[in-house]
Amino acid sequence: MTGSDNTRAPWRNFYGRRHGKTLRPAQQTYLEEDLAGLSPGAVAWEANPARRPLDLHALFGDRPLWLEIGFGGGEHLVHQAARNPGIGLIGCEPFINGVAMLLGKIREAGVTNLRVHPGDARDLFDVLPEASVERAFLLYPDPWPKKKHHRRRFVTPEHLEPLARVMAPGAELRVATDIPDYVRQTLEQVPRHGLRWTTEGPADWRKPWNDWLSTRYEQKALREGRTPHYLTFVRTGG
Ligand SMILES: C[S@@+](CC[C@H](N)C(=O)[O-])C[C@H]1O[C@@H](n2cnc3c(N)ncnc32)[C@H](O)[C@@H]1O
């Protein structure tokens, strides 16, 4: 918290990019016309300094909630929304060019069960009710390959603790990565937060999930000769 002012966002160590190349005019239009209507309400600190929980019923009725963290260009998120109309999905992504790409894909696919938080996942975790998420996707999180940067990775307590809090008992967390050392850190850290790795053998971390759609980042990894790993965890407790 900044000084004694509890209406301001806490400082958070975000090291990724928020802006890239100049947006195409169509993308600018998607942001101007669509984003406000697709934002899941009071996630921004300015709009909700008291951090009241989101009204998920108002957003999605009785539909279960799935979450995609760092959706990149949004291809996997729109794919899941289209094949699961009975689910409500929220995607978060601080990189505004990615958000604009997603909005274009939402228009194209015509899906209505999707909301977008154009920012840090931690701001969303703050306002999600406890045990409200039935499935979470963390697909190719930023690798931060240098050892001195490993603490910037998503699979660290400052992200995993609030993620675990918002996941329902029995909820699934899917993590994909092409970086062996990221697999190591994920397998070390995630189970410390009440999420059990469901492996039964190599087949299940070498093979994608049955409903998988390969992401832009995975395509790049494959072109560059790196091997995807698919890890599935289940939230324990209940
Ligand atoms: C390597 S990219 C992968 C994008 C996409 N999932 C894919 O597979 O193509 C990682 C993404 O995570 C996003 N990211 C990084 N930190 C984040 C955070 N704290 N909350 C939400 N997204 C984050 C980045 O902006 C980036 O777009």
PDBQT file of the ligand as one rigid body, heavy atoms in Angstrom, charges set to zero:
ROOT
HETATM    1  C1  LIG A 301       5.145 -16.124 -23.205  1.00  0.00    +0.000 C 
HETATM    2  S1  LIG A 301       3.599 -15.294 -23.288  1.00  0.00    +0.000 S 
HETATM    3  C2  LIG A 301       2.469 -16.611 -23.698  1.00  0.00    +0.000 C 
HETATM    4  C3  LIG A 301       1.163 -16.122 -24.226  1.00  0.00    +0.000 C 
HETATM    5  C4  LIG A 301       0.124 -17.189 -24.560  1.00  0.00    +0.000 C 
HETATM    6  N1  LIG A 301      -0.353 -17.858 -23.365  1.00  0.00    +0.000 N 
HETATM    7  C5  LIG A 301       0.653 -18.189 -25.552  1.00  0.00    +0.000 C 
HETATM    8  O1  LIG A 301       0.868 -19.349 -25.151  1.00  0.00    +0.000 OA
HETATM    9  O2  LIG A 301       0.868 -17.812 -26.713  1.00  0.00    +0.000 OA
HETATM   10  C6  LIG A 301       3.226 -14.990 -21.559  1.00  0.00    +0.000 C 
HETATM   11  C7  LIG A 301       2.122 -13.983 -21.367  1.00  0.00    +0.000 C 
HETATM   12  O3  LIG A 301       1.834 -13.824 -19.972  1.00  0.00    +0.000 OA
HETATM   13  C8  LIG A 301       1.507 -12.467 -19.749  1.00  0.00    +0.000 C 
HETATM   14  N2  LIG A 301       1.721 -12.163 -18.313  1.00  0.00    +0.000 N 
HETATM   15  C9  LIG A 301       2.892 -11.949 -17.680  1.00  0.00    +0.000 A 
HETATM   16  N3  LIG A 301       2.688 -11.665 -16.392  1.00  0.00    +0.000 NA
HETATM   17  C10 LIG A 301       1.344 -11.693 -16.179  1.00  0.00    +0.000 A 
HETATM   18  C11 LIG A 301       0.507 -11.445 -15.051  1.00  0.00    +0.000 A 
HETATM   19  N4  LIG A 301       1.019 -11.114 -13.861  1.00  0.00    +0.000 N 
HETATM   20  N5  LIG A 301      -0.814 -11.548 -15.210  1.00  0.00    +0.000 NA
HETATM   21  C12 LIG A 301      -1.366 -11.888 -16.409  1.00  0.00    +0.000 A 
HETATM   22  N6  LIG A 301      -0.610 -12.129 -17.517  1.00  0.00    +0.000 NA
HETATM   23  C13 LIG A 301       0.722 -12.023 -17.408  1.00  0.00    +0.000 A 
HETATM   24  C14 LIG A 301       2.447 -11.702 -20.664  1.00  0.00    +0.000 C 
HETATM   25  O4  LIG A 301       1.990 -10.388 -20.936  1.00  0.00    +0.000 OA
HETATM   26  C15 LIG A 301       2.467 -12.591 -21.906  1.00  0.00    +0.000 C 
HETATM   27  O5  LIG A 301       1.524 -12.218 -22.862  1.00  0.00    +0.000 OA
ENDROOT
TORSDOF 0
